[in-house]
Amino acid sequence: MPPETTSTELPDVAPRSERSRVRRVAGWREHHGWSAAASLRRLASRPLGTLLTVAVMGLALALPLAFYLLLGNVQRLGDALGQNQAISVFLQTDQSNTTAQLLAKQVGERSDVSAVTVKTPQQGMDELAKMQGFSGALHALDNNPLPFVLQVQPKDGLDAAAVEQLVTDMRATHGVDMVQDSGTWRQRLDALLGVGNRAVLVLAILLAVAALLVVGNTVRMDIASRAEEIGVLMLVGASRAFVRRPYLYAGIWYGLFSGLYALAEPVARLSQAYDGKLQVGGLPLWLLLAVPLAAATLGWLGARLVSAWQLRQAA
């Protein structure tokens, strides 16, 4: 009688539900890859129409981006000149050096002042002499008509009301002829930049909607041209998600290419402005990544809305 054999090995057979799930995931991934490649080939097969769609979307996205880049350069210009500009206090011409130094000491002791510099009439004359066209006229003067000037630097972080109060106090000081607040332009610039940023935001929203409509119309025409093929697919049991997937990828491709075009357009235009005299700051990394991704999302959304509506009508 042959000896009994026992085996402790169990067959490595996955449950039927697990095998079915793996096949579904594999089929889903395969169809996504095929849809992305097929939609890209279809766009390449009609280069003129694809180029026109990408150009229209790209221009719509580039316009607010160009304004944003321009505002950013203006903002950087203001930052380079400083947030708190010095207040120039012109003394009366009969004030002496002793009086100017004493007044500078008194002003420097204020809690809202960080530094005070005294500019003598001779220093002012030397600055004028360095300017083109002034050197000859200065030699004709018998005496120096320039007054002492105090350069008052407000403390960092002062709001507009505190700076205005400082200017008012300087104007009321005995021996002061005129006060020039060179920081006023900065307040006006900040106000204009605030309005500009809001305008760019509104413009970006409107043009994003326009880009979405462009993609939607292009996908609608594509679906309409393939109505018979779509009808056959739905008759044999294809789901709506299966049918519309290539069109969604087409929308993503449209948006991605348009976003890349939108990044190149404003930079190229601004870099050539003013015969190259305008220094264009680099775009931040987050914007370089966000614009193509946002454009691709817009393309997908436009294709998604239109394809869902079209397929409901076909059903």
TISE-663081 format. One record per residue (C-alpha): x, y, z. Coordinates in nm, 4 decimals, m for minus. Example, Ala and Ser with C-alpha at 12.3 -4.5 7.8 and 13.67 -1.06 7.14 Angstrom:
<lumdrens>
+----------+----------+----------+
:     east :    north :       up :
+----------+----------+----------+
:   1.2300 :  m0.4500 :   0.7800 :
:   1.3670 :  m0.1060 :   0.7140 :
+----------+----------+----------+
</lumdrens>
This chain:
<lumdrens>
+----------+----------+----------+
:     east :    north :       up :
+----------+----------+----------+
:   0.0000 :   0.0000 :   0.0000 :
:   0.1582 :   0.3308 :  m0.1100 :
:   0.2359 :   0.5755 :   0.1640 :
:  m0.0006 :   0.8616 :   0.2107 :
:   0.1200 :   1.1979 :   0.0922 :
:   0.0064 :   1.5191 :   0.2479 :
:   0.0535 :   1.8678 :   0.1147 :
:   0.0339 :   2.1850 :   0.3137 :
:   0.0487 :   2.4102 :   0.0035 :
:  m0.2760 :   2.5899 :  m0.0847 :
:  m0.3552 :   2.6906 :  m0.4402 :
:  m0.2734 :   3.0599 :  m0.4958 :
:  m0.6035 :   3.1431 :  m0.6529 :
:  m0.7499 :   3.4884 :  m0.6011 :
:  m1.1227 :   3.5144 :  m0.5366 :
:  m1.3332 :   3.5703 :  m0.8412 :
:  m1.4379 :   3.9167 :  m0.7256 :
:  m1.0736 :   4.0183 :  m0.6806 :
:  m0.9807 :   3.8979 :  m1.0307 :
:  m1.2774 :   4.0850 :  m1.1726 :
:  m1.1766 :   4.4049 :  m0.9939 :
:  m0.8182 :   4.3771 :  m1.1221 :
:  m0.9427 :   4.3289 :  m1.4791 :
:  m1.1725 :   4.6299 :  m1.4484 :
:  m0.8914 :   4.8510 :  m1.3189 :
:  m0.6581 :   4.7291 :  m1.5938 :
:  m0.9231 :   4.7953 :  m1.8579 :
:  m0.9953 :   5.1370 :  m1.7114 :
:  m0.6274 :   5.2324 :  m1.7186 :
:  m0.5853 :   5.0982 :  m2.0694 :
:  m0.8809 :   5.2953 :  m2.1984 :
:  m0.7541 :   5.6145 :  m2.0341 :
:  m0.4174 :   5.5698 :  m2.2065 :
:  m0.5849 :   5.4973 :  m2.5392 :
:  m0.8176 :   5.7969 :  m2.5027 :
:  m0.5305 :   6.0357 :  m2.4266 :
:  m0.3279 :   5.9129 :  m2.7239 :
:  m0.6264 :   5.8958 :  m2.9621 :
:  m0.7438 :   6.2463 :  m2.8757 :
:  m0.3913 :   6.3833 :  m2.9271 :
:  m0.3670 :   6.2106 :  m3.2655 :
:  m0.7047 :   6.3518 :  m3.3632 :
:  m0.5907 :   6.7055 :  m3.2738 :
:  m0.2725 :   6.6522 :  m3.4775 :
:  m0.4742 :   6.5306 :  m3.7766 :
:  m0.6405 :   6.8729 :  m3.8092 :
:  m0.3553 :   7.1154 :  m3.7306 :
:  m0.5266 :   7.4317 :  m3.8567 :
:  m0.8387 :   7.3922 :  m3.6444 :
:  m0.6342 :   7.2897 :  m3.3413 :
:  m0.3999 :   7.5861 :  m3.3837 :
:  m0.6897 :   7.8310 :  m3.4098 :
:  m0.8561 :   7.6932 :  m3.0964 :
:  m0.5317 :   7.6995 :  m2.9000 :
:  m0.4529 :   8.0529 :  m3.0214 :
:  m0.7955 :   8.1887 :  m2.9214 :
:  m0.7782 :   8.0256 :  m2.5785 :
:  m0.4159 :   8.1280 :  m2.5320 :
:  m0.4867 :   8.4928 :  m2.6110 :
:  m0.7820 :   8.4930 :  m2.3726 :
:  m0.5582 :   8.3600 :  m2.0952 :
:  m0.2558 :   8.5731 :  m2.1880 :
:  m0.4337 :   8.9077 :  m2.1585 :
:  m0.4951 :   8.8991 :  m1.7797 :
:  m0.1556 :   8.7370 :  m1.7326 :
:   0.0112 :   9.0261 :  m1.9158 :
:  m0.1673 :   9.2785 :  m1.6945 :
:  m0.0685 :   9.0786 :  m1.3870 :
:   0.2949 :   9.0789 :  m1.4970 :
:   0.2846 :   9.4528 :  m1.5650 :
:   0.1321 :   9.5255 :  m1.2237 :
:   0.3928 :   9.3029 :  m1.0625 :
:   0.6738 :   9.5027 :  m1.2203 :
:   0.5171 :   9.8293 :  m1.1066 :
:   0.4855 :   9.6851 :  m0.7570 :
:   0.8514 :   9.5841 :  m0.7580 :
:   0.9461 :   9.9324 :  m0.8759 :
:   0.7629 :  10.0832 :  m0.5803 :
:   0.9259 :   9.8356 :  m0.3421 :
:   1.2692 :   9.9203 :  m0.4806 :
:   1.2100 :  10.2874 :  m0.4045 :
:   1.1006 :  10.2028 :  m0.0528 :
:   0.7790 :  10.1838 :   0.1414 :
:   0.8478 :  10.4866 :   0.3637 :
:   0.9977 :  10.7709 :   0.1641 :
:   1.1864 :  11.0477 :   0.3405 :
:   1.0058 :  11.3731 :   0.4105 :
:   1.1971 :  11.6753 :   0.2815 :
:   1.1674 :  11.9740 :   0.5183 :
:   1.2917 :  12.2974 :   0.3544 :
:   1.3892 :  12.5615 :   0.6063 :
:   1.3609 :  12.9312 :   0.5453 :
:   1.6651 :  13.0833 :   0.3743 :
:   1.7552 :  13.2961 :   0.6761 :
:   1.7980 :  12.9924 :   0.9032 :
:   2.1557 :  12.9197 :   1.0119 :
:   2.3421 :  12.5931 :   1.0422 :
:   2.3041 :  12.6007 :   1.4218 :
:   1.9282 :  12.6369 :   1.3912 :
:   1.9136 :  12.3546 :   1.1382 :
:   2.1145 :  12.1211 :   1.3611 :
:   1.9016 :  12.2061 :   1.6658 :
:   1.5800 :  12.1466 :   1.4760 :
:   1.7148 :  11.8159 :   1.3406 :
:   1.7894 :  11.7039 :   1.6960 :
:   1.4388 :  11.7947 :   1.8131 :
:   1.2727 :  11.6134 :   1.5229 :
:   1.4950 :  11.3092 :   1.5678 :
:   1.3694 :  11.2679 :   1.9245 :
:   1.0135 :  11.2065 :   1.8046 :
:   0.8814 :  10.8537 :   1.8481 :
:   0.7584 :  10.8397 :   1.4869 :
:   1.0943 :  10.9352 :   1.3324 :
:   1.3783 :  10.6896 :   1.2730 :
:   1.6458 :  10.9250 :   1.1355 :
:   1.7059 :  11.2886 :   1.0378 :
:   1.9749 :  11.4060 :   0.7977 :
:   2.0727 :  11.7696 :   0.7441 :
:   2.1539 :  11.8704 :   0.3882 :
:   2.3442 :  12.1957 :   0.3686 :
:   2.3015 :  12.4548 :   0.0942 :
:   2.6463 :  12.3683 :  m0.0386 :
:   2.5513 :  12.0005 :  m0.0682 :
:   2.2395 :  12.1007 :  m0.2583 :
:   2.4483 :  12.3190 :  m0.4868 :
:   2.6904 :  12.0331 :  m0.5524 :
:   2.4016 :  11.8055 :  m0.6481 :
:   2.2681 :  12.0643 :  m0.8910 :
:   2.6128 :  12.1087 :  m1.0415 :
:   2.6213 :  11.7382 :  m1.1296 :
:   2.2956 :  11.7663 :  m1.3231 :
:   2.3224 :  11.8278 :  m1.6930 :
:   2.2469 :  12.1883 :  m1.7914 :
:   2.2829 :  12.3421 :  m1.4441 :
:   2.6575 :  12.3819 :  m1.4045 :
:   2.6862 :  12.6870 :  m1.6291 :
:   2.3922 :  12.8693 :  m1.4688 :
:   2.5253 :  12.8146 :  m1.1173 :
:   2.8481 :  13.0003 :  m1.1920 :
:   2.6451 :  13.3134 :  m1.2632 :
:   2.5018 :  13.3252 :  m0.9098 :
:   2.6584 :  13.5659 :  m0.6624 :
:   2.5529 :  13.3639 :  m0.3575 :
:   2.3929 :  13.0303 :  m0.2729 :
:   2.0122 :  13.0710 :  m0.2717 :
:   1.9423 :  12.7196 :  m0.1460 :
:   1.8157 :  12.6621 :   0.2122 :
:   1.9010 :  12.3961 :   0.4668 :
:   1.6956 :  12.0799 :   0.4124 :
:   1.6085 :  11.8162 :   0.6706 :
:   1.5605 :  11.4651 :   0.5357 :
:   1.3184 :  11.3091 :   0.7858 :
:   1.2780 :  10.9320 :   0.7641 :
:   0.9556 :  10.8024 :   0.9281 :
:   0.9745 :  10.4800 :   1.1244 :
:   0.8930 :  10.1584 :   0.9417 :
:   0.5360 :  10.0422 :   0.9745 :
:   0.3749 :  10.3834 :   1.0135 :
:   0.0317 :  10.4025 :   0.8558 :
:  m0.0765 :  10.6818 :   0.6241 :
:  m0.2506 :  10.8760 :   0.9033 :
:   0.0622 :  10.8805 :   1.1225 :
:   0.2815 :  10.9970 :   0.8340 :
:   0.0301 :  11.2684 :   0.7485 :
:   0.0323 :  11.3871 :   1.1086 :
:   0.4124 :  11.4026 :   1.0999 :
:   0.4000 :  11.6129 :   0.7835 :
:   0.1440 :  11.8464 :   0.9432 :
:   0.3647 :  11.8934 :   1.2503 :
:   0.6649 :  11.9698 :   1.0318 :
:   0.4734 :  12.2345 :   0.8398 :
:   0.3701 :  12.3999 :   1.1661 :
:   0.7286 :  12.4125 :   1.2970 :
:   0.8877 :  12.7574 :   1.3291 :
:   1.1446 :  12.8311 :   1.0599 :
:   1.0067 :  12.5771 :   0.8092 :
:   0.9278 :  12.7163 :   0.4656 :
:   0.7958 :  12.4051 :   0.2844 :
:   0.7487 :  12.0338 :   0.3453 :
:   0.7542 :  11.7835 :   0.0618 :
:   0.6124 :  11.4412 :   0.1421 :
:   0.7648 :  11.2122 :  m0.1189 :
:   0.5709 :  10.9171 :   0.0231 :
:   0.2351 :  11.0470 :  m0.1012 :
:   0.2979 :  10.9060 :  m0.4457 :
:   0.3437 :  10.5640 :  m0.2860 :
:  m0.0007 :  10.5779 :  m0.1284 :
:  m0.1522 :  10.6734 :  m0.4619 :
:   0.0423 :  10.3977 :  m0.6339 :
:  m0.0818 :  10.1390 :  m0.3828 :
:  m0.4397 :  10.2559 :  m0.4384 :
:  m0.4001 :  10.2282 :  m0.8160 :
:  m0.2420 :   9.8846 :  m0.7821 :
:  m0.5335 :   9.7711 :  m0.5673 :
:  m0.7796 :   9.8806 :  m0.8353 :
:  m0.5635 :   9.7210 :  m1.1031 :
:  m0.5467 :   9.3876 :  m0.9212 :
:  m0.9248 :   9.3770 :  m0.8870 :
:  m0.9676 :   9.4653 :  m1.2532 :
:  m0.7274 :   9.1877 :  m1.3516 :
:  m0.9202 :   8.9404 :  m1.1352 :
:  m1.2524 :   9.0320 :  m1.2988 :
:  m1.0939 :   9.0217 :  m1.6439 :
:  m0.9380 :   8.6827 :  m1.5718 :
:  m1.2752 :   8.5378 :  m1.4668 :
:  m1.4524 :   8.6710 :  m1.7763 :
:  m1.1833 :   8.5487 :  m2.0144 :
:  m1.1674 :   8.2118 :  m1.8384 :
:  m1.5382 :   8.1720 :  m1.9092 :
:  m1.4690 :   8.2685 :  m2.2710 :
:  m1.1937 :   8.0049 :  m2.2943 :
:  m1.4297 :   7.7475 :  m2.1461 :
:  m1.6916 :   7.8304 :  m2.4096 :
:  m1.4338 :   7.8006 :  m2.6882 :
:  m1.3393 :   7.4493 :  m2.5786 :
:  m1.7025 :   7.3557 :  m2.5287 :
:  m1.7991 :   7.4670 :  m2.8767 :
:  m1.5042 :   7.2820 :  m3.0327 :
:  m1.5924 :   6.9592 :  m2.8502 :
:  m1.9610 :   7.0021 :  m2.9388 :
:  m1.8752 :   7.0192 :  m3.3077 :
:  m1.6487 :   6.7165 :  m3.2753 :
:  m1.9224 :   6.5125 :  m3.1069 :
:  m2.1775 :   6.6213 :  m3.3668 :
:  m1.9479 :   6.5063 :  m3.6489 :
:  m1.9224 :   6.1608 :  m3.4907 :
:  m2.2856 :   6.1182 :  m3.3911 :
:  m2.3289 :   5.7908 :  m3.5820 :
:  m2.0174 :   5.6348 :  m3.4268 :
:  m2.1325 :   5.7385 :  m3.0803 :
:  m2.4781 :   5.5970 :  m3.1465 :
:  m2.3305 :   5.2579 :  m3.2380 :
:  m2.1147 :   5.2539 :  m2.9253 :
:  m2.4132 :   5.3255 :  m2.7035 :
:  m2.6215 :   5.0584 :  m2.8796 :
:  m2.3636 :   4.7916 :  m2.8001 :
:  m2.3674 :   4.8908 :  m2.4313 :
:  m2.0876 :   5.1465 :  m2.3947 :
:  m2.1375 :   5.3738 :  m2.0956 :
:  m2.1503 :   5.7514 :  m2.1256 :
:  m1.8242 :   5.7796 :  m1.9309 :
:  m1.6584 :   5.5451 :  m2.1815 :
:  m1.7870 :   5.7422 :  m2.4794 :
:  m1.7005 :   6.0899 :  m2.3543 :
:  m1.3524 :   6.0039 :  m2.2194 :
:  m1.1637 :   6.0857 :  m2.5455 :
:  m1.3386 :   6.4239 :  m2.5630 :
:  m1.2391 :   6.5035 :  m2.2070 :
:  m0.8774 :   6.4368 :  m2.2943 :
:  m0.9156 :   6.6552 :  m2.6019 :
:  m1.0314 :   6.9379 :  m2.3752 :
:  m0.7309 :   6.8798 :  m2.1480 :
:  m0.4922 :   6.8958 :  m2.4434 :
:  m0.6521 :   7.2158 :  m2.5696 :
:  m0.6220 :   7.3752 :  m2.2271 :
:  m0.2662 :   7.2586 :  m2.1641 :
:  m0.1348 :   7.3871 :  m2.4972 :
:  m0.3237 :   7.7135 :  m2.4508 :
:  m0.1745 :   7.7592 :  m2.1038 :
:   0.1769 :   7.7129 :  m2.2379 :
:   0.1029 :   7.9630 :  m2.5144 :
:  m0.0402 :   8.2086 :  m2.2612 :
:   0.2816 :   8.1958 :  m2.0593 :
:   0.5009 :   8.2699 :  m2.3593 :
:   0.2914 :   8.5516 :  m2.5078 :
:   0.2959 :   8.8212 :  m2.2327 :
:   0.6608 :   8.7659 :  m2.1490 :
:   0.7604 :   8.8046 :  m2.5132 :
:   0.5532 :   9.1222 :  m2.5528 :
:   0.6732 :   9.2937 :  m2.2352 :
:   1.0369 :   9.2033 :  m2.2899 :
:   1.0261 :   9.3953 :  m2.6209 :
:   0.8460 :   9.6985 :  m2.4764 :
:   1.0168 :  10.0372 :  m2.4684 :
:   1.3004 :   9.9091 :  m2.6895 :
:   1.4147 :   9.6747 :  m2.4176 :
:   1.4357 :   9.9456 :  m2.1504 :
:   1.1640 :   9.7847 :  m1.9391 :
:   1.3096 :   9.5274 :  m1.7024 :
:   1.0608 :   9.2424 :  m1.6750 :
:   1.0736 :   9.0467 :  m1.3525 :
:   1.0628 :   8.6698 :  m1.3717 :
:   0.7369 :   8.4889 :  m1.3268 :
:   0.7082 :   8.3068 :  m0.9942 :
:   0.7350 :   7.9288 :  m1.0020 :
:   0.3816 :   7.8786 :  m0.8705 :
:   0.2437 :   8.0795 :  m1.1621 :
:   0.4462 :   7.8834 :  m1.4161 :
:   0.2866 :   7.5660 :  m1.2823 :
:  m0.0592 :   7.7053 :  m1.2105 :
:  m0.1354 :   7.8552 :  m1.5535 :
:  m0.1047 :   7.5323 :  m1.7599 :
:  m0.2821 :   7.3298 :  m1.4905 :
:  m0.5642 :   7.5845 :  m1.4608 :
:  m0.5961 :   7.6004 :  m1.8384 :
:  m0.6094 :   7.2197 :  m1.8624 :
:  m0.8772 :   7.2162 :  m1.5921 :
:  m1.0788 :   7.4749 :  m1.7856 :
:  m1.0481 :   7.2637 :  m2.0998 :
:  m1.1592 :   6.9513 :  m1.9149 :
:  m1.4531 :   7.1346 :  m1.7562 :
:  m1.5726 :   7.2766 :  m2.0876 :
:  m1.5485 :   6.9366 :  m2.2543 :
:  m1.7181 :   6.7687 :  m1.9576 :
:  m2.0194 :   6.9998 :  m1.9576 :
:  m2.0739 :   6.9919 :  m2.3319 :
:  m2.0157 :   6.6186 :  m2.3768 :
:  m2.2525 :   6.5319 :  m2.0915 :
:  m2.5235 :   6.7497 :  m2.2460 :
:  m2.4662 :   6.6141 :  m2.5951 :
:  m2.4759 :   6.2525 :  m2.4830 :
:  m2.7966 :   6.3091 :  m2.2884 :
:  m2.9522 :   6.4499 :  m2.6047 :
:  m2.8295 :   6.1509 :  m2.8047 :
:  m2.9788 :   5.9074 :  m2.5555 :
+----------+----------+----------+
</lumdrens>
